[in-house]
């Protein structure tokens, strides 16, 4: 059976990591949400109608990181020991960073990416009334540059 792009179908499978050692792994991911200046001012002053945007986005990012294998089908269930979400507010955008740490057999970069994505999406949801134009569209708002900043594993001694 072939796909539309002409390649053969490969069976889906979760990669077997049973022979890999359990070691401490850390990953950090970041992304940006671009907002209007008036929205940035309200964020800085804590004047968003829905409430504390940064607290809600932090909780959303942590919860999402913990649920990564429920969202990304072939990800392993990883026991996370820590997830941190941090924000920095700039004139035209907010940067969100997610750090995921676990003692496991495979990396935690997907957890960090899912965490930062959920944090940014939650921010968008909480400020969307400020971002809409008179036609109900979002001409300026966008989420960009979601990427892994670093991925580390502790060496065994």
N, C-alpha and C positions, 0 to 999 in steps of 0.2 A: 504494500500500500504506500502511496506517495502523498506528500503534502503539496499544496499549491506552489510552493517555492521550488519543488522538484527534489528535495532531499528525502531520504528514507526516514520513516518514523522509527524512533528509538523508544524502547519501553522506559517509562519513568521509574526511577528507583531512588531510594534514600541511600546515600553513600555510607558504606560500612566503616565506622570509626572504632570498632571494638578493640582493635589492636593498638590504638594510639594511647599514649599515657595521659592521665589526668594532670593538667598543669594550669597554673593561673594564666588567664588570657584577658587582655584589655583592648578595647577598641574605642575610638572617639570619632564621631561623625558630626558634621555641621551642615546647616542650610540657612538660607535667608528668606525672609518675607518682606517684600517691598510694599510700602504703605504711603498714603498721602501724609503731608506734613501735619495736618490737623489731627489725624489719627495718632501719629507719633507723639504729639503734644499731650493728647488725652491719655495715652498709655503711660507716659512719664509721670503724669499727675494723678494717675489712678482714677480717671473719670469716665471709664467705659461703662456703659449702661448695664451690661451683663455681669460686671463685677471685676474681681482681680484676675486679669488676663494671665499674668505670669504664674500664679498659683494653679489655675486651671490647666494651663499648658504643661506645667511641670508634672502634675498628676497624670495627665493624659499620656505624656511621653513615657513615664515610668511604667504605667499599666500596659501600654502598647509594647514596650520592649519585652515585658514579661510574657506577652501573648504572641510573640513572633511566630512560633511554629503553628499557631492557629491561623495566621494570616498568609504565611509563605509556605506552601504545601510540603516542600521537601526539606525544610529546616529541622534540625534536631532539637529536641527539648533540652534546654540547657539550664542548669541550676545557676541562676544569677546571684551573685553575692552583693552586688551594688549597681545601681543605675543613678546617675546624676544628670540633671538637665540644668544648663546655665544659659542666660541670655545677655546680650549686649545690644543696647539701643543706639542707633546711629540716626543721622538726620533723615534718611530716606528709607531705611530698612532696619529690621531687627535680625540679629544673628542668633540662632539657637545651636547649642552644642549638647550632645548626649554622649556620656561616657558609660560604657557597659563593662562590668568585670564579672568573671566567673571562673570557677575551677572546673575545667571540663576537657573533653577530648577534641573539641573543634572550636573554631573561632567565634567571637561574639560581635563581629562587624555587622551582621544583619540585624541584631538586636539594637545596636547603636543607630543604624539607619532607620529602622522602624520607629524607634523612640523619637528621633529628631523630626521625622516626617509627621508623626501624630501631634507633637508639640506645635509645629508650624500650622498644621491644619486646624488645630483647636484655636490658635490665635486668630486665624482667618475667620472662623465661625464667630468668635466673640466680638470682632470688630467689623463684621460685614455690613452692618447698618451704616457705619461711617464711611465705608469704602464705595458703596453703590453710587452710580451717577443717576441722573434724573430718568434714565431708561431702565434702571435696575441692573445695570451691567457693572463690571469691575475693570475699568480701563487701565488702572495703574497697578492694582494688586496682583502680585505673582509670587510664587515660591520658586526659588532658583538655587543652583549650586549645592544641591544635596550631595555630599561626598564623604568618603572615609578619610579622616585626617591622619589617623595612625592606627596601627594594629600591632600589638606586642604579645609575646608569650615569654613567660619566665623560663629561663633555662634550668634544667635539672642539674643538681650537683652530685 
